[in-house]
Amino acid sequence: MTKKAGHTAELQRLADLHAVYEDTMDGKLILAPIDLQEPGKRILDCGTADGTWLRDVRSSLSAQHHYFGSDIEPELFPAQSDGITFFKQSFNEPWPENLRNSFDLVHLRGSLAGSSPKQPIDVVKNIASLPKPGGWVQIMEMNAFKPPSNGPAMTDFARMAAEVWTGIKVGDFANQLKSMLEEAGLQNVQEERIICKIGKMAKPELRAKSVNGVSAPVAPLASVARDVPTSFNKEQLEGLQGRVKTELESEGGRIEMIVAWGQRV
């Protein structure tokens, strides 16, 4: 359990989405070609929340590694660290000198919109300083600007997200992951696009989880949309979450996640 019960709903949403991603990726959460059979790797998850990604990576591997989780909100950390080193850190701020050039893998997922008022490239360059030579950075983000074909509610949700990202000046960062890693000086950069089935299209055991994982952020994002220029009026924003949830439960939908990774040489 986390230190503050008020975070329960958000942590559940993150866990639900994680389950969808893990299933779609056939349990292979790390796509960067790092040799995880060799023990002693230092693995950092930025924006880790309660460390779910780290725990599932650890449980999938036979070799022993060192796991670290950073987040700007330490109240999301579990009360029991369970062998993971958690620490407070904003990815918008310079990292401590002792952490630079020290990791074999740095992972970031679903967080680059939080780079505002800075730019996503600033965050990418910042975390690109963390791997040791030969180490990797892997980033995964949802494609809101060029989403898969969906029903009208999910189409509106993607359009609202794209308009919000434009409004807060972070732009189409998901489709720029590969170029940002290259601009940050990483090499051997690769990209993979993954289609996740949501709601009625998902496996029966993932239907409720996927609906919660995708529909729960609609209302908070709609709240941001009220403060930036978008094509939505107040009534449309207020009703969007309910429309998305209903559509996913009755028809299903799809989201595209973009994963990119690059190596420091």
C-alpha positions, 0 to 999 in steps of 0.5 A, spaced: 500 500 500 502 507 498 503 512 504 496 516 502 490 512 500 488 518 496 492 515 490 489 509 490 484 510 484 490 513 480 495 507 482 489 502 480 488 506 473 496 505 472 496 498 474 490 496 469 494 500 463 500 496 465 496 489 464 494 491 458 501 493 455 504 487 458 499 483 455 500 486 448 507 486 448 507 478 450 510 480 457 516 483 454 517 489 457 524 491 455 525 492 447 532 495 448 537 489 446 540 489 453 543 482 455 539 481 462 541 474 463 548 477 465 546 479 472 548 486 476 544 491 471 542 497 474 535 499 471 531 505 472 524 507 471 523 514 471 516 516 473 515 509 476 509 511 481 509 505 485 514 501 481 509 496 478 513 496 472 520 494 475 516 489 479 514 485 473 520 486 470 524 483 476 519 477 476 520 476 469 528 475 469 532 469 472 538 474 473 539 478 479 539 486 478 539 492 481 532 496 481 531 504 482 524 508 481 524 515 481 518 520 481 516 527 483 511 524 487 514 520 493 507 519 496 506 514 490 511 509 493 509 503 496 510 503 504 515 497 503 520 498 498 521 490 497 528 491 494 527 497 490 531 503 491 525 509 490 527 516 490 524 523 489 526 526 482 523 530 477 525 529 470 525 536 468 530 538 473 538 536 473 539 529 475 544 528 481 551 527 478 552 521 482 546 518 478 549 520 471 553 515 467 551 509 472 545 505 469 544 500 464 537 501 462 533 508 463 525 507 462 520 512 461 513 511 459 506 515 459 510 521 462 512 526 456 506 530 457 509 532 464 515 536 461 511 542 460 512 548 460 519 545 458 519 541 452 519 533 451 526 534 448 529 537 454 527 531 458 529 526 453 536 530 453 536 530 461 535 522 461 540 521 456 545 523 461 543 517 465 546 511 462 553 509 462 556 508 455 553 502 452 547 503 456 540 504 453 534 509 454 527 506 452 521 511 452 513 509 450 508 514 449 501 513 446 500 516 439 494 521 440 496 525 433 495 519 428 491 514 432 488 508 430 481 508 427 475 508 432 468 510 434 466 517 435 468 518 442 475 515 442 476 519 436 474 525 440 478 523 445 484 522 441 483 529 438 482 532 445 489 530 447 492 532 441 489 539 442 491 539 449 498 537 447 498 542 442 495 547 447 501 546 452 506 546 447 509 539 448 506 537 441 506 530 438 512 527 442 510 520 441 511 520 433 518 524 435 521 519 440 525 516 435 528 523 432 528 526 439 533 520 442 537 521 436 538 528 437 540 527 444 546 523 441 543 516 442 545 511 437 542 504 434 535 508 435 529 503 433 522 504 434 516 499 434 508 501 434 504 497 438 496 496 437 492 495 444 485 492 444 481 496 449 474 494 452 470 489 448 475 488 443 480 486 449 481 479 452 475 478 457 480 478 463 482 485 460 476 488 458 474 492 465 481 494 466 482 496 459 476 501 460 478 504 466 485 505 464 483 509 458 477 512 460 479 514 467 484 520 464 479 523 460 476 527 465 483 530 468 485 531 461 478 535 459 479 539 465 486 542 462 482 542 455 478 548 459 484 552 459 487 552 453 484 553 446 481 547 443 475 545 438 471 543 444 465 546 448 464 546 455 458 541 455 462 536 450 468 536 455 464 534 461 460 529 457 466 526 453 468 521 459 462 518 459 461 517 452 468 514 451 467 509 457 460 507 454 463 506 447 469 502 449 464 497 453 459 496 448 464 496 441 471 496 444 477 501 441 484 501 440 490 505 442 497 505 439 503 505 443 510 507 440 516 505 443 523 507 441 530 506 444 537 508 443 544 506 446 549 511 449 556 509 446 
